[in-house]
Amino acid sequence: MATWNTLSDGRKAAAGQVFDALSTLDALTDFSADSQISRAVGFADLYAYATEPDRPMDERLQRALASDARLRGDLDRLLENTALYRFPRLAAASSGENDRREGDGFTIRLRQSRAEETQTYVIIEVHPGKEAPSTLFIFGAGHPYGKFPLPAAQDGVIQLLSETSSDLVKALLDVHTEVFIR
């Protein structure tokens, strides 16, 4: 068996050309993990994420959404079509924060805990006759997609206790965040 050091200059040059050819072939077929992320993530993955309350966004889906605008558009349309209610970004004239969002069938309020300053209640009021949701989705400027399973409604009210500094509270306060409830 030959080793690199035992090869002649001509054989080393030939081996270099073979490696160049193989490298070019790899680039053309592009089977690396990073380049295959969005191809490896399909509509079934988006649908499962959007419709299964306890299914988290795995790293593969997160990377695919970060690198593929078309895939993000597909998820946006899927959430729009499957959500019970959508709270669009608030009016441009609004200030940078808002602790209340009202929509047809739901109201979302944020209330700081009196017992613990570092905690905030997220209160979702389901209007009478409306279906209680199981999942809250957020996304917008500065906030990647976020998904939060919801507890069962008690007399039409769903309540979550979250850290005031959490991504959920920050996103709900931000007028640029869009909210889907499913």
BAFI-3210 file (N, C-alpha, C; in Angstrom, 3 decimals, decimal comma, padded with zeros to 6 digits):
// residues 182
n [1|2|3|4|5|6|7|8|9|10|11|12|13|14|15|16|17|18|19|20|21|22|23|24|25|26|27|28|29|30|31|32|33|34|35|36|37|38|39|40|41|42|43|44|45|46|47|48|49|50|51|52|53|54|55|56|57|58|59|60|61|62|63|64|65|66|67|68|69|70|71|72|73|74|75|76|77|78|79|80|81|82|83|84|85|86|87|88|89|90|91|92|93|94|95|96|97|98|99|100|101|102|103|104|105|106|107|108|109|110|111|112|113|114|115|116|117|118|119|120|121|122|123|124|125|126|127|128|129|130|131|132|133|134|135|136|137|138|139|140|141|142|143|144|145|146|147|148|149|150|151|152|153|154|155|156|157|158|159|160|161|162|163|164|165|166|167|168|169|170|171|172|173|174|175|176|177|178|179|180|181|182]
n.u [000,848|000,551|001,718|001,149|003,642|005,235|004,462|005,025|005,795|004,163|002,056|001,040|000,101|-001,878|-003,591|-004,358|-005,865|-007,972|-009,118|-009,892|-011,821|-013,693|-014,444|-015,638|-017,774|-019,148|-019,915|-021,623|-023,676|-024,323|-024,790|-024,381|-025,069|-025,881|-026,685|-028,790|-030,845|-033,310|-034,393|-034,678|-036,625|-039,993|-043,411|-044,937|-043,493|-043,780|-046,568|-047,017|-045,650|-047,212|-049,754|-049,690|-049,896|-047,929|-045,594|-042,334|-040,269|-037,800|-034,184|-033,421|-035,674|-035,745|-033,289|-033,806|-035,991|-034,750|-033,024|-034,490|-036,633|-038,950|-039,922|-040,493|-042,589|-044,430|-044,976|-046,072|-048,443|-049,697|-050,143|-051,868|-054,058|-054,861|-055,265|-057,377|-057,788|-056,311|-054,023|-053,042|-050,049|-049,854|-051,275|-049,297|-049,068|-049,133|-047,490|-044,276|-044,857|-047,539|-049,978|-052,291|-054,364|-056,931|-059,292|-061,507|-063,342|-061,425|-059,432|-056,307|-054,443|-051,854|-050,617|-048,841|-047,527|-048,619|-047,519|-044,956|-042,617|-041,076|-042,572|-045,172|-048,590|-050,132|-053,056|-055,697|-058,729|-061,519|-064,159|-067,686|-069,138|-067,123|-064,503|-062,167|-058,694|-055,591|-052,961|-050,542|-049,021|-046,254|-044,654|-042,386|-040,790|-037,578|-038,281|-038,092|-039,986|-042,270|-043,730|-046,321|-047,774|-051,073|-052,805|-055,885|-058,956|-060,557|-063,695|-063,799|-061,373|-057,929|-054,888|-051,521|-048,469|-045,604|-042,109|-041,282|-039,239|-039,243|-039,274|-041,876|-043,466|-042,091|-042,445|-045,267|-045,732|-044,577|-045,471|-045,022|-045,134|-046,724|-049,578|-050,853|-053,530|-054,363]
n.v [-001,170|002,184|005,285|008,802|010,100|008,323|008,502|009,479|012,719|013,113|011,304|012,399|014,826|013,859|012,661|014,978|016,229|014,402|014,696|017,400|017,115|015,468|017,184|019,227|017,797|017,181|019,799|020,401|018,485|018,934|017,741|018,308|018,760|021,373|022,612|021,041|021,452|022,949|021,411|019,026|019,571|019,490|020,103|018,487|018,546|021,252|021,350|019,548|020,878|023,215|022,267|020,428|020,791|020,205|019,820|020,778|023,348|021,992|021,961|021,580|022,418|025,065|026,072|025,711|027,442|029,861|030,096|029,932|031,745|031,139|028,889|030,030|031,699|029,736|028,610|030,850|031,235|028,799|029,008|031,224|030,093|028,012|029,010|029,840|032,448|035,538|037,974|040,718|042,677|045,619|048,927|051,299|053,761|053,231|053,071|051,690|049,554|047,493|046,436|045,057|043,274|043,100|041,105|039,542|037,558|036,970|038,243|039,449|040,001|041,525|041,309|042,461|040,522|040,897|039,701|038,922|040,794|040,144|038,544|037,975|037,850|036,261|036,675|035,222|035,839|034,114|034,750|034,284|031,349|030,850|028,756|027,206|027,779|025,893|026,474|029,083|031,203|033,242|035,780|038,060|041,248|041,038|038,904|035,567|032,751|031,687|029,318|028,367|026,122|026,037|026,087|024,457|026,244|028,051|028,766|030,311|031,650|031,717|031,309|032,155|032,086|033,898|034,714|038,136|038,983|037,145|035,651|035,380|037,326|039,703|039,655|039,781|042,310|043,922|045,937|045,214|042,522|039,625|037,672|034,434|032,376|029,137]
n.w [000,000|-000,827|000,548|001,097|001,176|-000,224|-002,841|-006,241|-007,707|-009,942|-009,474|-007,127|-008,135|-009,857|-007,967|-006,622|-008,641|-008,833|-006,278|-006,507|-008,532|-007,240|-005,167|-006,630|-007,702|-005,323|-004,613|-006,713|-006,440|-003,846|-001,150|001,501|005,019|005,903|003,509|002,794|004,530|004,134|002,085|003,384|005,180|004,981|003,871|005,539|007,923|008,641|008,925|011,032|013,101|013,255|013,945|016,039|019,374|021,393|020,017|019,631|018,059|016,319|016,011|013,354|011,837|012,687|011,660|008,940|008,508|009,074|006,935|004,580|002,796|001,375|002,669|005,170|004,373|003,649|006,180|007,455|005,919|006,463|009,236|009,208|007,883|009,559|012,071|014,824|015,554|014,655|015,541|014,142|013,456|015,407|014,883|013,074|014,275|016,920|020,120|021,085|022,804|024,012|026,219|025,792|023,569|021,271|019,605|017,221|019,045|020,978|023,673|024,636|027,462|029,397|032,630|035,312|037,948|041,279|043,449|042,701|041,192|038,963|037,376|034,980|034,170|031,487|030,017|028,419|027,160|026,207|024,182|024,815|023,391|021,608|020,333|022,484|022,428|021,828|021,436|021,213|018,913|018,082|016,163|014,644|014,065|015,251|016,820|016,640|015,343|017,774|019,944|022,061|024,109|025,404|028,545|029,588|029,182|031,788|032,643|030,310|030,357|029,866|031,442|031,824|033,580|033,363|033,105|033,301|031,698|029,673|026,345|025,388|026,795|026,118|023,314|023,085|024,112|022,203|019,540|016,948|016,711|015,496|016,254|016,484|017,297|017,964]
ca.u [000,000|001,320|001,345|001,341|005,071|005,894|003,986|005,836|005,179|003,103|000,903|000,463|-000,660|-003,086|-004,475|-004,912|-006,915|-009,119|-009,755|-010,576|-013,017|-014,664|-014,921|-016,566|-018,974|-019,865|-020,540|-022,731|-024,781|-024,599|-025,428|-023,971|-026,197|-026,360|-027,366|-029,955|-031,814|-034,642|-034,916|-035,015|-037,829|-041,083|-044,692|-045,380|-042,834|-044,442|-047,923|-046,927|-045,282|-048,321|-051,016|-049,522|-049,544|-046,730|-044,428|-041,472|-039,520|-036,474|-033,077|-033,441|-036,717|-035,305|-032,267|-034,442|-036,775|-033,816|-032,303|-035,356|-037,766|-040,156|-040,403|-041,122|-043,876|-045,333|-045,411|-046,966|-049,747|-050,280|-050,678|-053,033|-055,186|-055,292|-055,486|-058,736|-057,764|-055,044|-053,868|-051,969|-049,231|-050,699|-051,150|-047,983|-049,104|-049,035|-046,159|-043,496|-045,370|-048,971|-050,254|-053,621|-054,710|-058,315|-059,654|-062,831|-063,445|-060,398|-058,682|-055,080|-053,973|-050,676|-050,736|-047,701|-047,887|-048,447|-046,709|-043,579|-042,413|-040,403|-043,489|-046,302|-049,668|-050,669|-054,461|-056,436|-060,166|-062,245|-065,524|-068,688|-069,484|-065,931|-063,713|-060,961|-057,491|-054,624|-051,593|-050,328|-047,828|-045,831|-043,482|-042,313|-039,483|-036,764|-038,772|-038,296|-041,229|-042,400|-044,933|-046,585|-048,987|-051,924|-053,612|-057,325|-059,667|-061,423|-064,748|-063,461|-060,123|-056,681|-053,910|-050,148|-047,566|-044,333|-041,143|-041,456|-038,159|-039,337|-039,545|-043,320|-043,942|-041,482|-043,076|-046,651|-045,696|-044,076|-046,552|-044,643|-045,287|-047,994|-049,986|-051,846|-054,024|-054,898]
ca.v [000,000|003,419|006,418|010,074|010,383|007,412|008,765|010,380|014,035|012,936|010,637|013,386|015,773|013,149|012,540|016,318|016,454|013,577|015,357|018,587|016,662|015,016|018,376|019,888|016,958|017,430|021,127|020,346|017,702|019,649|016,871|018,640|018,933|022,756|022,951|020,188|021,698|023,295|020,284|017,970|020,007|019,590|020,598|017,645|019,060|022,518|021,055|018,941|021,948|024,167|021,699|019,609|021,760|019,872|019,599|021,961|023,611|021,414|022,750|021,426|023,313|026,422|026,443|025,787|028,679|030,995|030,187|029,767|032,683|030,476|028,027|030,931|032,085|028,581|028,505|031,988|030,938|027,676|029,545|032,057|029,260|027,067|029,709|030,251|033,901|036,185|039,352|041,259|043,728|046,756|050,094|051,945|054,921|052,770|053,166|050,467|048,470|047,490|045,304|044,524|043,054|042,651|040,588|038,959|036,310|036,845|039,395|039,075|041,059|041,240|041,957|042,122|039,873|041,726|038,937|038,811|041,790|039,594|037,665|038,611|036,965|036,380|036,287|035,147|035,707|033,566|035,273|033,205|030,702|030,649|027,564|027,475|027,386|025,036|026,916|030,484|031,403|034,630|036,077|039,430|041,904|040,759|037,727|034,418|032,041|031,139|028,504|028,168|025,352|026,719|025,226|024,481|027,448|027,954|029,781|031,177|032,374|030,947|032,133|031,671|032,911|033,876|035,723|039,397|039,086|036,017|035,958|035,498|038,632|040,735|039,625|040,254|043,758|044,578|046,182|044,653|041,064|039,082|036,593|033,489|031,475|027,956]
ca.w [000,000|-000,934|001,389|000,402|001,072|-001,161|-004,204|-007,073|-007,930|-010,934|-008,820|-006,201|-008,962|-010,307|-006,802|-006,400|-009,634|-008,441|-005,140|-007,041|-009,243|-006,243|-004,477|-007,556|-007,736|-004,060|-004,670|-007,666|-005,881|-002,608|-000,183|002,869|005,941|005,915|002,265|002,643|005,595|003,660|001,315|004,330|005,875|004,026|004,354|006,652|009,135|008,981|009,371|012,369|014,039|013,389|014,422|017,240|020,422|022,167|019,152|019,625|016,836|016,477|015,448|011,895|011,333|012,987|010,672|007,625|008,451|009,063|005,667|003,410|002,846|000,862|003,747|006,150|003,797|003,766|007,574|007,708|005,315|007,200|010,497|008,883|007,479|010,590|013,345|015,177|015,522|014,334|015,984|013,308|014,058|015,769|014,013|013,078|015,169|018,302|020,716|020,963|023,642|024,258|027,100|025,495|022,161|021,150|018,296|017,129|019,780|022,005|024,181|025,333|028,367|030,209|033,938|036,168|039,198|042,485|044,392|042,222|040,138|037,796|036,659|034,314|033,749|030,135|030,191|027,163|027,410|025,067|024,223|024,865|022,129|020,780|020,658|023,276|021,688|022,507|021,159|020,845|018,098|017,932|015,349|014,180|014,065|016,431|017,532|015,749|015,639|019,113|020,090|023,477|024,408|026,373|029,425|029,323|029,625|032,958|032,473|029,184|030,591|029,872|032,157|031,903|034,378|032,659|033,530|032,588|030,712|028,732|024,941|025,214|027,273|025,271|021,999|023,183|024,339|020,997|018,575|015,657|016,768|015,048|017,151|015,986|018,325|017,294]
c.u [000,894|000,809|001,662|002,825|005,786|005,463|004,944|005,100|004,018|001,863|000,241|-000,389|-001,963|-004,087|-005,125|-006,032|-008,176|-009,856|-010,489|-011,874|-014,099|-015,254|-015,934|-017,878|-019,803|-020,578|-021,740|-023,930|-025,210|-025,383|-024,999|-025,193|-026,751|-027,138|-028,644|-031,063|-033,202|-035,234|-035,340|-036,283|-038,918|-042,361|-045,196|-044,764|-043,490|-045,828|-047,922|-046,593|-046,480|-049,554|-050,903|-049,037|-048,233|-045,486|-043,569|-040,837|-038,114|-035,436|-033,068|-034,472|-036,323|-034,277|-032,883|-035,242|-035,869|-033,170|-033,199|-036,611|-039,056|-040,771|-041,072|-042,494|-044,899|-045,856|-046,367|-048,366|-050,453|-050,873|-051,908|-054,260|-055,685|-055,605|-056,966|-058,841|-056,360|-055,091|-052,725|-051,125|-050,145|-050,395|-049,794|-047,941|-048,997|-047,616|-045,474|-044,010|-046,872|-049,280|-051,627|-053,813|-056,130|-058,572|-061,043|-062,828|-062,467|-059,884|-057,453|-054,660|-052,722|-050,837|-049,574|-048,209|-047,655|-047,513|-045,231|-043,386|-041,817|-041,301|-044,682|-047,324|-050,036|-052,078|-055,151|-057,884|-060,838|-063,687|-066,520|-069,017|-068,302|-065,158|-062,458|-059,734|-056,568|-053,189|-051,574|-049,003|-047,525|-044,710|-043,549|-040,903|-038,750|-037,200|-038,920|-039,608|-041,176|-043,724|-045,098|-047,876|-049,768|-052,634|-055,087|-057,938|-060,523|-062,429|-064,364|-062,168|-058,957|-055,632|-052,564|-049,370|-046,190|-043,398|-041,339|-040,409|-038,215|-039,613|-041,038|-043,813|-043,371|-042,172|-044,510|-046,723|-045,330|-045,194|-046,258|-044,787|-046,682|-048,307|-051,053|-052,240|-054,752|-055,446]
c.v [001,234|004,447|007,690|010,362|009,486|007,657|009,699|011,700|013,941|012,297|011,572|014,397|015,133|013,000|013,891|016,628|015,645|014,220|016,618|018,197|016,209|016,195|019,128|019,111|017,139|018,763|021,130|019,594|018,224|018,809|017,160|018,929|020,346|023,103|022,138|020,491|021,964|022,184|019,154|018,306|020,218|020,094|019,786|018,110|020,356|022,261|020,467|020,000|022,866|023,572|020,833|020,505|021,464|019,645|020,862|022,166|023,053|022,271|022,707|022,361|024,767|026,908|026,603|027,077|029,905|031,175|030,172|030,638|032,025|029,570|028,864|031,386|030,971|028,442|029,641|031,709|029,801|028,155|030,408|031,211|028,317|027,741|029,972|031,771|034,413|037,609|039,932|042,262|044,916|047,938|050,773|053,132|054,523|052,954|051,812|049,309|048,626|046,257|044,688|044,402|042,518|042,206|040,006|037,598|036,154|038,205|038,838|040,268|040,581|042,008|041,500|041,542|040,833|041,035|038,906|039,735|041,223|038,667|038,441|037,546|037,285|035,823|036,350|034,898|035,257|034,055|034,115|032,673|030,456|029,439|027,957|026,973|026,493|025,543|028,380|030,564|032,888|034,693|037,513|039,952|041,614|039,545|036,588|033,733|031,504|030,405|028,174|027,371|026,054|025,719|025,339|025,766|027,126|029,093|030,808|031,959|031,389|031,846|031,423|032,614|032,773|034,931|036,975|039,559|037,981|036,507|036,159|036,877|039,757|040,814|040,157|041,758|044,538|044,709|045,574|043,126|040,678|037,855|035,755|032,592|030,336|026,978]
c.w [000,000|000,065|000,623|000,183|000,072|-002,608|-004,938|-007,243|-008,918|-010,324|-007,815|-006,967|-009,445|-009,163|-006,496|-007,367|-009,302|-007,272|-005,584|-007,733|-008,260|-005,472|-005,335|-007,636|-006,470|-004,093|-005,607|-007,112|-004,525|-001,604|001,256|003,727|005,884|004,657|002,076|003,644|005,035|002,797|002,250|005,108|004,836|004,662|005,531|007,970|009,593|009,554|010,780|013,410|014,301|014,060|015,672|018,378|021,150|021,321|019,110|018,248|017,048|015,748|013,927|011,265|011,552|011,966|009,289|007,484|008,383|007,696|004,430|003,529|002,355|001,921|004,841|005,653|003,883|005,192|007,922|007,159|006,041|008,518|010,242|008,591|008,565|011,925|013,572|015,071|015,283|014,866|015,164|014,082|014,333|014,871|014,176|014,036|016,635|018,814|020,601|021,786|023,848|025,088|026,881|023,987|022,123|019,725|018,352|017,824|020,928|022,441|024,884|026,183|029,085|031,514|034,810|037,486|040,361|043,473|043,992|041,025|038,861|036,977|036,125|033,950|032,305|030,232|028,838|027,519|026,124|025,183|024,189|023,468|021,204|021,262|021,430|022,517|022,513|022,370|020,771|020,078|018,034|016,911|014,883|014,261|015,371|017,222|016,533|016,121|017,067|019,211|021,558|023,655|025,518|027,281|029,044|029,872|030,845|032,876|031,405|029,340|030,634|030,501|032,207|032,797|033,752|033,238|032,680|031,493|029,651|027,308|024,705|025,611|026,415|023,915|022,054|023,439|023,082|019,958|017,205|015,593|016,302|015,912|016,453|017,146|017,613|018,313]
res [m|a|t|w|n|t|l|s|d|g|r|k|a|a|a|g|q|v|f|d|a|l|s|t|l|d|a|l|t|d|f|s|a|d|s|q|i|s|r|a|v|g|f|a|d|l|y|a|y|a|t|e|p|d|r|p|m|d|e|r|l|q|r|a|l|a|s|d|a|r|l|r|g|d|l|d|r|l|l|e|n|t|a|l|y|r|f|p|r|l|a|a|a|s|s|g|e|n|d|r|r|e|g|d|g|f|t|i|r|l|r|q|s|r|a|e|e|t|q|t|y|v|i|i|e|v|h|p|g|k|e|a|p|s|t|l|f|i|f|g|a|g|h|p|y|g|k|f|p|l|p|a|a|q|d|g|v|i|q|l|l|s|e|t|s|s|d|l|v|k|a|l|l|d|v|h|t|e|v|f|i|r]
***
